[in-house]
Amino acid sequence: MQKCLESIKQQTFKNYEVWIIDGGSSIETQNYLGSLEKPFYYQSRVDKGIYDAMNKGIVLSKGEYLYFLGSDDELFNENILATVFAEESSTENTLIAGKVIYEGNKSAFIYNTKKKLKDVYWSKFMWVRNGLHHQSTFYKREIFDTIKYDLKYPVLSDYWLNLYLFKNDFSCKILDLPIAKCSSDGVSKSGDWTIYQEEINLKIDLSNKFFKPLFYIIAKTKYLFRKQLND
């Protein structure tokens, strides 16, 4: 966590607040969080998973844009926030999204083989796989006045939210630069079939049950491809 927070403290852009939502960590961790000074704040209480924690952070936040960074992740460099918000026109976009660099062993096949740099997109291909990553996406605060992360999707609720926003024609500015460095060893990268079942269900939720056979074929193809590479 300290590496993550240091990457924020080092930013040349300073117009931000940080809410750390702690799901009930050790006394040592809570003491460390309690020692942080403004603009770092924290709340420590048991939650129902990552998206419940993110929803709690949404309620507490006051910024114009919200950004979600995991405790194992870090911002790409000290100038990245300044770069993202350098143009005044950037505040006209509902979402602003860049790329992520994944570090770890899982899912390397979907990244640039040299840099593990994952591309970002905002197109109909969103119905095949998630084109945005919460570690590299800035969401306008007003989005969450009417919607939050859906807890019935414990692993892929970020995909559900992004697909919902795409389907409803929210605007997204795509930046051709990395925003964050992240671990590729998370639950969503495990390749377990239950995750693909969750993907099928969220797509049906946002479209029509008659597309279930198509969504199943897409999910099964991705699952078998990942399984073959992992084996």
N, C-alpha and C positions, 0 to 999 in steps of 0.2 A: 504493500500500500504506500509506503513512504516514497518509493520510486515514482509512483503515479502522481502523488501530491507534489513532489519536487518538480515534475515536468510542468505542472500548472503554475507553481510559484515562480518559475523561471521565465514565464511569458512576458514579453515586452508590452503586450496589450494587458491593461490592468482593470478594465471596466467590466468586472465580473463578480459574482458571488458563487461559492461552492458549498453545496449541501452534501454531506457524507451520511448516507443512510446505512447504519450498522445494524445487522440482524441479531445482535446480542453476542458480541465477541468477548474475548477474555478481558479481565480487569486491566491487564497491561495495555491492550489495544485501546480500551476506553479511556485510560489515563492519558495515552498519547493523543487521542482525538481531543480530549478536554484541554490539552496544552496548546492547541492551535489557536491562532489569533485571526481576527477578521481580515479578509472576507471569507474565512473558512468556518463553517458551522456543522454541527453533527447532531443526529438523533439516533439513539440506540434503543431498539426494542425488537422483539421477535416479529418476523414478518412471514409471509406465505411464499417466499421465493423472490427471485430477482425482479420480476415485473411488479410485484406488490411493493417492493422497495422503491422502484422507479416511480410508481404512482404516488407514493408518499413524498418523494422528492419534488414531484410536479406540484403538489399542493403547497409545499413550503416555498417554492421558488418565486422570484419576482422579476426575473430578467425578460427581455424581449424575445430572446431565443434560448431554448433549452438544449443541453447537450449531455449525453450519458456516457460516462467513462467508467469501465470496470476497474476494480482495485488492482488487477494484474496488468492493466493497460497503461500506456503513457502517450502523451502528445508527441508528435513527430519531431518537432524542434521548438526552440524558444520564440520563434517568430510566427508560428502557424496561425494563432488567433488573430494577430495583426494583419496577416495576409488575407485571411478569410473575410475580415470586415473592413479591409482597406477601402473598398469602393462603397460610396454612399448608396449606390443602387442595390447593393446586396441585401439591404433591409426590406426591399420590395418583394423578396421571394419568400414563399411559405416554408420551403425547405432549402437548405444549402448542403450539398453532399460532396465529399471527396473520396479518395481511396484509402485503403488500409494496408499496412504491411503486417502479415501474419508471421509470428515466430513460434516454432514448435514442430511437432512431427506429423500431426494429423492433417489430412486434406490438402497436402501440398500440390496434388494434381490439378487443383482449380486455380492455382496462382501462377504468376510468372515464375518459371523454374529457377531463375537466378536471384530474383529479389523477393519472391513470394508476395508480389504486389497484386492485390485483387482489384479488378476493375469495378466501376460503378456505372449504373445506367438507370434510366427512368423511361421505360418503354413497355410494350406489350409482353416482352420477354419476362417481365415481372411475374407473369402467370406460370412461368417455368421455374424460376428460382428468385430469391430475394436479391434485388439489385442494389439495395442500400444496406449500410451497416450502422448500427446505433453509435459505434465508436467513431464514425466519420460523418455523422449527419447532425445538422443543427435544425431544430424544429421551432417554428414560431410559436410563442407561448399560447397564443389565442386558439391554436388547434385543440389544446387540451381543455378548453372551456366546455366542450361538448362530448369529448371522448377521452378515454384512458386506455392503458394496456389491458387487454382482456385476459383475466387470470385462468380462464379455461384452456388457454394455450400456454402451459408452463415453460415450454422450451422455445417456441416460435412466435410469441406474441409480437415481437418486433416486426416479423414478416407479415403477420396479420395486419398490424397498423399501417405499414408501408403500402401494402396492397390495397387496403381500404382507401388510403389517401390518393393513390394512383387512380383507382377506379372512379373516385369522385372528383377527378380533374384538378387536384391541388398542384400548384406550380413548384418545380424543383430546379434549382440552378446547380449544374454539375461542374465541379472544379477538377481540373486535370492535375491534381497534386495529392500526395499522401497527407492525411490528417493525423493518424495515430498508428502506433505500433501495438499489436495485440497478440494474445496467445491463440494458437489454433487448436488447443487441447481442451476446449470447453465441451459441455454436454451436447450442444447442437452439432458438434463435429464428430461425435462418437460413431455415427453410422448405424445406430440401433434402429430397427424397423419401426418401433413405436414413434420415433420422431417423424418418419415419413407418413405414418398414419395421421399424425397431428397436422402435417402439411396438407394432406388430402382433405381433412375436415375443415380447416380454415378456408381453403379455396371454395369448398362447397358452401360454407357460411356466407361467402362474399359473392357467390354467383348462383348456381342452380344445381340441384342434386343430379340432374340429367347429365352433367359433365363429369360425374364421378368416375366412369370408366376411363376417360381421358386423363384425369388427374391421377388415377391409379397407375396407368401405364407410365406416365412421367415419373412418378415417385418410385415405381419398381425399377425402372431403368437406371435412375440415379443411385438407388440402393445397391443394385447388383454391380454397377460400375465401381462404386466406392468399396464394396466388399471384395471385389476381385483385386483391387489395388492394395487393400489392407492385408490380404492374404499373401 
